[in-house]
Amino acid sequence: DAMLCWGEDEDKPEVDPFAALEDALSFAAQS
């Protein structure tokens, strides 16, 4: 099911699971 959602996520980078992960990693690195 996750794969099917990726097609729509491409148009919505804000909700991209990988983008959220990168944001979390960046936040952790800054802390």
mmCIF file of the N, C-alpha and C atoms, coordinates in Angstrom:
data_MODEL
# 
_entry.id   MODEL 
# 
loop_
_atom_site.group_PDB 
_atom_site.id 
_atom_site.type_symbol 
_atom_site.label_atom_id 
_atom_site.label_alt_id 
_atom_site.label_comp_id 
_atom_site.label_asym_id 
_atom_site.label_entity_id 
_atom_site.label_seq_id 
_atom_site.pdbx_PDB_ins_code 
_atom_site.Cartn_x 
_atom_site.Cartn_y 
_atom_site.Cartn_z 
_atom_site.occupancy 
_atom_site.B_iso_or_equiv 
_atom_site.pdbx_formal_charge 
_atom_site.auth_seq_id 
_atom_site.auth_comp_id 
_atom_site.auth_asym_id 
_atom_site.auth_atom_id 
_atom_site.pdbx_PDB_model_num 
ATOM 1  N N  . ASP A 1 1  ? 0.838  -1.213 0.000  1.00 0.00 ? 1  ASP A N  1 
ATOM 2  C CA . ASP A 1 1  ? 0.000  0.000  0.000  1.00 0.00 ? 1  ASP A CA 1 
ATOM 3  C C  . ASP A 1 1  ? 0.869  1.258  0.000  1.00 0.00 ? 1  ASP A C  1 
ATOM 4  N N  . ALA A 1 2  ? 1.972  1.217  0.714  1.00 0.00 ? 2  ALA A N  1 
ATOM 5  C CA . ALA A 1 2  ? 2.845  2.386  0.806  1.00 0.00 ? 2  ALA A CA 1 
ATOM 6  C C  . ALA A 1 2  ? 3.338  2.787  -0.576 1.00 0.00 ? 2  ALA A C  1 
ATOM 7  N N  . MET A 1 3  ? 3.694  1.803  -1.381 1.00 0.00 ? 3  MET A N  1 
ATOM 8  C CA . MET A 1 3  ? 4.200  2.082  -2.726 1.00 0.00 ? 3  MET A CA 1 
ATOM 9  C C  . MET A 1 3  ? 3.164  2.846  -3.545 1.00 0.00 ? 3  MET A C  1 
ATOM 10 N N  . LEU A 1 4  ? 1.892  2.475  -3.402 1.00 0.00 ? 4  LEU A N  1 
ATOM 11 C CA . LEU A 1 4  ? 0.834  3.127  -4.172 1.00 0.00 ? 4  LEU A CA 1 
ATOM 12 C C  . LEU A 1 4  ? 0.727  4.598  -3.779 1.00 0.00 ? 4  LEU A C  1 
ATOM 13 N N  . CYS A 1 5  ? 1.031  4.910  -2.525 1.00 0.00 ? 5  CYS A N  1 
ATOM 14 C CA . CYS A 1 5  ? 0.908  6.287  -2.047 1.00 0.00 ? 5  CYS A CA 1 
ATOM 15 C C  . CYS A 1 5  ? 2.057  7.160  -2.557 1.00 0.00 ? 5  CYS A C  1 
ATOM 16 N N  . TRP A 1 6  ? 3.195  6.540  -2.812 1.00 0.00 ? 6  TRP A N  1 
ATOM 17 C CA . TRP A 1 6  ? 4.367  7.310  -3.243 1.00 0.00 ? 6  TRP A CA 1 
ATOM 18 C C  . TRP A 1 6  ? 4.089  8.133  -4.487 1.00 0.00 ? 6  TRP A C  1 
ATOM 19 N N  . GLY A 1 7  ? 3.272  7.603  -5.410 1.00 0.00 ? 7  GLY A N  1 
ATOM 20 C CA . GLY A 1 7  ? 2.971  8.321  -6.652 1.00 0.00 ? 7  GLY A CA 1 
ATOM 21 C C  . GLY A 1 7  ? 2.383  9.685  -6.348 1.00 0.00 ? 7  GLY A C  1 
ATOM 22 N N  . GLU A 1 8  ? 1.515  9.750  -5.337 1.00 0.00 ? 8  GLU A N  1 
ATOM 23 C CA . GLU A 1 8  ? 0.894  11.026 -4.988 1.00 0.00 ? 8  GLU A CA 1 
ATOM 24 C C  . GLU A 1 8  ? 1.866  11.886 -4.193 1.00 0.00 ? 8  GLU A C  1 
ATOM 25 N N  . ASP A 1 9  ? 2.692  11.244 -3.363 1.00 0.00 ? 9  ASP A N  1 
ATOM 26 C CA . ASP A 1 9  ? 3.644  11.980 -2.539 1.00 0.00 ? 9  ASP A CA 1 
ATOM 27 C C  . ASP A 1 9  ? 4.644  12.756 -3.387 1.00 0.00 ? 9  ASP A C  1 
ATOM 28 N N  . GLU A 1 10 ? 4.902  12.267 -4.600 1.00 0.00 ? 10 GLU A N  1 
ATOM 29 C CA . GLU A 1 10 ? 5.875  12.948 -5.463 1.00 0.00 ? 10 GLU A CA 1 
ATOM 30 C C  . GLU A 1 10 ? 5.423  14.378 -5.734 1.00 0.00 ? 10 GLU A C  1 
ATOM 31 N N  . ASP A 1 11 ? 4.098  14.591 -5.770 1.00 0.00 ? 11 ASP A N  1 
ATOM 32 C CA . ASP A 1 11 ? 3.571  15.935 -6.008 1.00 0.00 ? 11 ASP A CA 1 
ATOM 33 C C  . ASP A 1 11 ? 3.454  16.705 -4.697 1.00 0.00 ? 11 ASP A C  1 
ATOM 34 N N  . LYS A 1 12 ? 3.669  16.000 -3.576 1.00 0.00 ? 12 LYS A N  1 
ATOM 35 C CA . LYS A 1 12 ? 3.549  16.645 -2.268 1.00 0.00 ? 12 LYS A CA 1 
ATOM 36 C C  . LYS A 1 12 ? 4.790  16.335 -1.425 1.00 0.00 ? 12 LYS A C  1 
ATOM 37 N N  . PRO A 1 13 ? 5.929  16.953 -1.739 1.00 0.00 ? 13 PRO A N  1 
ATOM 38 C CA . PRO A 1 13 ? 7.173  16.682 -1.017 1.00 0.00 ? 13 PRO A CA 1 
ATOM 39 C C  . PRO A 1 13 ? 7.061  16.952 0.475  1.00 0.00 ? 13 PRO A C  1 
ATOM 40 N N  . GLU A 1 14 ? 6.095  17.804 0.867  1.00 0.00 ? 14 GLU A N  1 
ATOM 41 C CA . GLU A 1 14 ? 5.954  18.149 2.277  1.00 0.00 ? 14 GLU A CA 1 
ATOM 42 C C  . GLU A 1 14 ? 5.517  16.943 3.111  1.00 0.00 ? 14 GLU A C  1 
ATOM 43 N N  . VAL A 1 15 ? 4.823  16.001 2.464  1.00 0.00 ? 15 VAL A N  1 
ATOM 44 C CA . VAL A 1 15 ? 4.337  14.839 3.203  1.00 0.00 ? 15 VAL A CA 1 
ATOM 45 C C  . VAL A 1 15 ? 5.153  13.603 2.855  1.00 0.00 ? 15 VAL A C  1 
ATOM 46 N N  . ASP A 1 16 ? 6.291  13.810 2.181  1.00 0.00 ? 16 ASP A N  1 
ATOM 47 C CA . ASP A 1 16 ? 7.138  12.681 1.788  1.00 0.00 ? 16 ASP A CA 1 
ATOM 48 C C  . ASP A 1 16 ? 7.765  12.067 3.039  1.00 0.00 ? 16 ASP A C  1 
ATOM 49 N N  . PRO A 1 17 ? 7.607  10.767 3.247  1.00 0.00 ? 17 PRO A N  1 
ATOM 50 C CA . PRO A 1 17 ? 8.156  10.117 4.443  1.00 0.00 ? 17 PRO A CA 1 
ATOM 51 C C  . PRO A 1 17 ? 9.664  10.294 4.556  1.00 0.00 ? 17 PRO A C  1 
ATOM 52 N N  . PHE A 1 18 ? 10.361 10.275 3.407  1.00 0.00 ? 18 PHE A N  1 
ATOM 53 C CA . PHE A 1 18 ? 11.812 10.443 3.434  1.00 0.00 ? 18 PHE A CA 1 
ATOM 54 C C  . PHE A 1 18 ? 12.171 11.885 3.792  1.00 0.00 ? 18 PHE A C  1 
ATOM 55 N N  . ALA A 1 19 ? 11.388 12.834 3.326  1.00 0.00 ? 19 ALA A N  1 
ATOM 56 C CA . ALA A 1 19 ? 11.651 14.238 3.628  1.00 0.00 ? 19 ALA A CA 1 
ATOM 57 C C  . ALA A 1 19 ? 11.489 14.456 5.130  1.00 0.00 ? 19 ALA A C  1 
ATOM 58 N N  . ALA A 1 20 ? 10.470 13.844 5.705  1.00 0.00 ? 20 ALA A N  1 
ATOM 59 C CA . ALA A 1 20 ? 10.230 13.982 7.143  1.00 0.00 ? 20 ALA A CA 1 
ATOM 60 C C  . ALA A 1 20 ? 11.394 13.361 7.912  1.00 0.00 ? 20 ALA A C  1 
ATOM 61 N N  . LEU A 1 21 ? 11.898 12.247 7.396  1.00 0.00 ? 21 LEU A N  1 
ATOM 62 C CA . LEU A 1 21 ? 13.016 11.573 8.060  1.00 0.00 ? 21 LEU A CA 1 
ATOM 63 C C  . LEU A 1 21 ? 14.256 12.454 8.016  1.00 0.00 ? 21 LEU A C  1 
ATOM 64 N N  . GLU A 1 22 ? 14.503 13.062 6.872  1.00 0.00 ? 22 GLU A N  1 
ATOM 65 C CA . GLU A 1 22 ? 15.676 13.935 6.734  1.00 0.00 ? 22 GLU A CA 1 
ATOM 66 C C  . GLU A 1 22 ? 15.555 15.130 7.679  1.00 0.00 ? 22 GLU A C  1 
ATOM 67 N N  . ASP A 1 23 ? 14.327 15.665 7.806  1.00 0.00 ? 23 ASP A N  1 
ATOM 68 C CA . ASP A 1 23 ? 14.118 16.801 8.704  1.00 0.00 ? 23 ASP A CA 1 
ATOM 69 C C  . ASP A 1 23 ? 14.432 16.379 10.138 1.00 0.00 ? 23 ASP A C  1 
ATOM 70 N N  . ALA A 1 24 ? 14.008 15.164 10.500 1.00 0.00 ? 24 ALA A N  1 
ATOM 71 C CA . ALA A 1 24 ? 14.244 14.672 11.857 1.00 0.00 ? 24 ALA A CA 1 
ATOM 72 C C  . ALA A 1 24 ? 15.745 14.510 12.097 1.00 0.00 ? 24 ALA A C  1 
ATOM 73 N N  . LEU A 1 25 ? 16.453 13.977 11.103 1.00 0.00 ? 25 LEU A N  1 
ATOM 74 C CA . LEU A 1 25 ? 17.896 13.779 11.239 1.00 0.00 ? 25 LEU A CA 1 
ATOM 75 C C  . LEU A 1 25 ? 18.605 15.127 11.350 1.00 0.00 ? 25 LEU A C  1 
ATOM 76 N N  . SER A 1 26 ? 18.163 16.095 10.559 1.00 0.00 ? 26 SER A N  1 
ATOM 77 C CA . SER A 1 26 ? 18.780 17.420 10.586 1.00 0.00 ? 26 SER A CA 1 
ATOM 78 C C  . SER A 1 26 ? 18.556 18.064 11.951 1.00 0.00 ? 26 SER A C  1 
ATOM 79 N N  . PHE A 1 27 ? 17.346 17.917 12.481 1.00 0.00 ? 27 PHE A N  1 
ATOM 80 C CA . PHE A 1 27 ? 17.020 18.495 13.785 1.00 0.00 ? 27 PHE A CA 1 
ATOM 81 C C  . PHE A 1 27 ? 17.886 17.858 14.869 1.00 0.00 ? 27 PHE A C  1 
ATOM 82 N N  . ALA A 1 28 ? 18.063 16.547 14.786 1.00 0.00 ? 28 ALA A N  1 
ATOM 83 C CA . ALA A 1 28 ? 18.867 15.827 15.777 1.00 0.00 ? 28 ALA A CA 1 
ATOM 84 C C  . ALA A 1 28 ? 20.333 16.261 15.675 1.00 0.00 ? 28 ALA A C  1 
ATOM 85 N N  . ALA A 1 29 ? 20.804 16.486 14.462 1.00 0.00 ? 29 ALA A N  1 
ATOM 86 C CA . ALA A 1 29 ? 22.196 16.876 14.257 1.00 0.00 ? 29 ALA A CA 1 
ATOM 87 C C  . ALA A 1 29 ? 22.448 18.272 14.828 1.00 0.00 ? 29 ALA A C  1 
ATOM 88 N N  . GLN A 1 30 ? 21.458 19.146 14.724 1.00 0.00 ? 30 GLN A N  1 
ATOM 89 C CA . GLN A 1 30 ? 21.616 20.518 15.213 1.00 0.00 ? 30 GLN A CA 1 
ATOM 90 C C  . GLN A 1 30 ? 21.557 20.561 16.737 1.00 0.00 ? 30 GLN A C  1 
ATOM 91 N N  . SER A 1 31 ? 20.850 19.624 17.339 1.00 0.00 ? 31 SER A N  1 
ATOM 92 C CA . SER A 1 31 ? 20.715 19.616 18.799 1.00 0.00 ? 31 SER A CA 1 
ATOM 93 C C  . SER A 1 31 ? 22.062 19.291 19.446 1.00 0.00 ? 31 SER A C  1 
# 
